[in-house]
Amino acid sequence: MHAETVVPLLLAETRDENGEIAPIRPENQKIIAYFERAMEVKFEVRRYPLPRVIENIGKGEGLGFGLSKNTERLKTMRYSEAVFSDFVWVVARDDTHMKYAGISDLQGKSVGIVRGIRFGDDIDKLRNVMFRVEEDQPQNSSRLKKLLSGRMDVMLVNSRMPNAKDLEAELNLYLDEKNLRNETQMNYGVKVFAKPLLVDPIHFTTGINTRSDVINKINAAIIKGRKSGDLPALWKN
């Protein structure tokens, strides 16, 4: 019996409203388990703040998961095929008169995003030019509180959900369950605009000088999983 190959897997940490590191999302746990089986490896999960994940992947510490592409990252990282795509939704307080049909509607707005997240070159070049960026903690609760208090006009939320109304219902339930409103905000909720800001492909990554065979194995597992239907089935369960 051969020894199991252990591969460090670097994931960005997210935190709950108490500042504690939140568990890995169940849908991501399924994806990780699929690639462990397909590649016959064991992932040793290491969680860091997103900027450190990017830095450590570039230094060759291990494999990364959950990152989108931009020119800056391509200087230090090698990317797999896209595993899936996230939808990036624009969320506002539900009493807003703002309309959103495309990025030009963010002109002059303050936009709350998770610190370190990037959405590709086309949007990166508009940061603090077309719209003001309010970088914040990775937990949704922090940005939701600022949105309700009027400290930002909109916030961006990455979600696997392809339907705005489903995410809207989830976020408003979260506001209720976590008691995030103060006394003056009890009549407010949030709305999710019907059109996403973008559809963001998500990849595995390694350092640019790290052995390419790992990425080749991942790509083979992605292609096989698409053909068999095993990968798409993970999004439905």
N, C-alpha and C positions, 0 to 999 in steps of 0.2 A: 504494500500500500504506500503510495507516494505522499509526501508531506504536502499539506495544503499551502498554496501560494497566498500570502497575505499582502494586500495592496492598500496603502494609506489612501483614504478617500476624504477629501477636504470639502466641507459644506459650510456655507454661511450660517451663522447662528441667528435665530430669531428669538425674541424675548416676549414674555407675557406682560400683562399690565403691572405685575409686581416686580418686573425687572429680572425674573428668573428665565434661564434658557428654556425655550419651549420645545416639546418633543418634535421629532421629525414628522412631517405631515404623513398620514397613512398612505396617501397616493405615491409619495416619494419613497416610502419604505418598500412598497411593492416594486417600484422600478429598480431600486437597489438590489432587492432579492432576485429579480429577473436576471440582471447582469451578473450577479454572483454565480447563478446556475449556468448561464450561457457561456461564461468565461472560465468556469471552474476555478474561481478564486474566492477568497474571503476578504471583504472590505473591512479595514480598520478605520472607523469613522472618527474624524477629528473636526471639531467645530470651532470656528474663529469668527470674529467680526469680518464682514465682507472685504474691506481693504486688505486685511492680513491674508485672507484666503487667496486673493489675487497675487499678492507679493510672494507667498510661499509656493504657489504653483509655479510661478515664474522661476523660482530658485530650484525647482525640481523635487520638492518634498513628496509629492504624490499626485494622484489623480484628483481633478476637481469635477464637480457636478453642479449644474444649475445656473451656468453663466451664459449670457448672450454675447454677441460679437461686437467689437468696435476696433477701429484702426490701432488705438493705443494698446489694447490687449493682444492684438495679433503680433505685436513686436516681441512679446515674451511667452506667448502660449500657442500651442497647437490644438486645434479643435476637431472633435468628431463630427460626423453627420448629426443633424438635428434629431434629438430623441422625441421631442414633442414641441408644441408651441404654447406659450402663455398668452393670455389676452391682457392687455394693459388698459384698464378702465379709468375714466375720468369721473370722480365722485365730488359732489357739491352738497351743501346744505339744502334741504328740500324746499326752502322758501326763496331760493335764488331766482332771479329773472334772467340769468345768463342762459344763452343757447350754446350748444356745442355740436358742431357737425364736422369739425376738422381742426387741425392744429392752429390755424390762423385765429380761431376763436379764443385761444389762450393769450392773445396779445395783451400785454400789460397786466396779466394776472399773476398772483403769487401761487406757486404750485408746490405742494408738499410731496417729497419723495424720500425714500429710505437712503440714508447716507451711503455713498459708494455705488449705488445702482446707476447703470448706464443703459440707454435705450437705442444705441446705434448712432452712427455719425450724423445722420440728417437731423436728429433731434438734439444731439449733444451740442451742435453748433448754434442752436437757438437758445440754449440755457443762458439766463441773465442777459439776453439780447432781446428776444421777443417777449419772454416771460421771466419772472423772478423765481429762482429755485429756493425753497425752504427745505434744507436737508434735516432729517430727523431720525429718531431711533427706529429700529426695525419693527417694533410692535405697532399694529394698527391703532391701538388705543391712544397713543400719544398724538398721532396726526388727527384722529377723529375728535379728540378734545379741542385741538386748535381750530379745526374746521367749524365745530359748533360755536366756538367763541369768536369766530370771525377773524382769527389771526392768519388764516390762509384762505384763498378763494376756492381752490380745489385741491384734492389730493389724488395721487395715482395709486392704483391697487393692481398688483399682478394676481391673476387668478386663472386656473384651468377652466373656469366656468365660461362657456361660450355665450351665455345669455345674461344681459344686463339686469333684468328683473330678478333673476335668481340670486345674483350677488347683492343687489339692493336689499332683498329680503334677509339675506344672511347678515349683512352689516347692521341693519336696524334691529335684528334679534340680538346681535352682539352688544349694541348700545344698551338694550334693555337688561340683558343678563349681567353685564358688568357694571351697571349703574354709572355710566360715564357722563351723564348730563348733570349739570348743577341746577339749582332751583330756578334760575332764569331761562333754562334751556329745555324745559320739560315738553314744550310743544314742538320741538325741532327733531327732525330725523335727517336722513341723507337720501339723495337720489343718485343713481348711476345713469349717465347719459347712454343712449342706445347704441352709439357707435364707439368702438374702442379706439384709443389713441393709436395703437398698432397691435399687430400680432407678432410676438417676439419669440423666434426660435431659440430653444434651450439645448445646450450641448454638454458633453464631457470635454475636459481639457487636460493637457499635460504641459509641462514646460517646453519651450520651443526646442531645446536641446536634449530633452528626455527621449528615451527610445520610442520610436514611432510604432513598435509592434503592439503596444498596449492600445493605442488608438485604432490600429488595424483590426484588432480583436473586437473592440467595441463596435466599429463600423460593420463588421461581419455579423455581430449579434443583432444590430439594429436591422440590417437588411433581412436576416433570417426571420426576426420577429415580426417585421411588416408582412412578409410573404405568408407566414403561418397564421397571422392574425393575433398572435399572442401579445404583441406590444399594444396594438389598438385596444385590445380587450381590457387592458389595465385601466384605461381612462373611463371605462363604462361601469366598473365594479366598485 
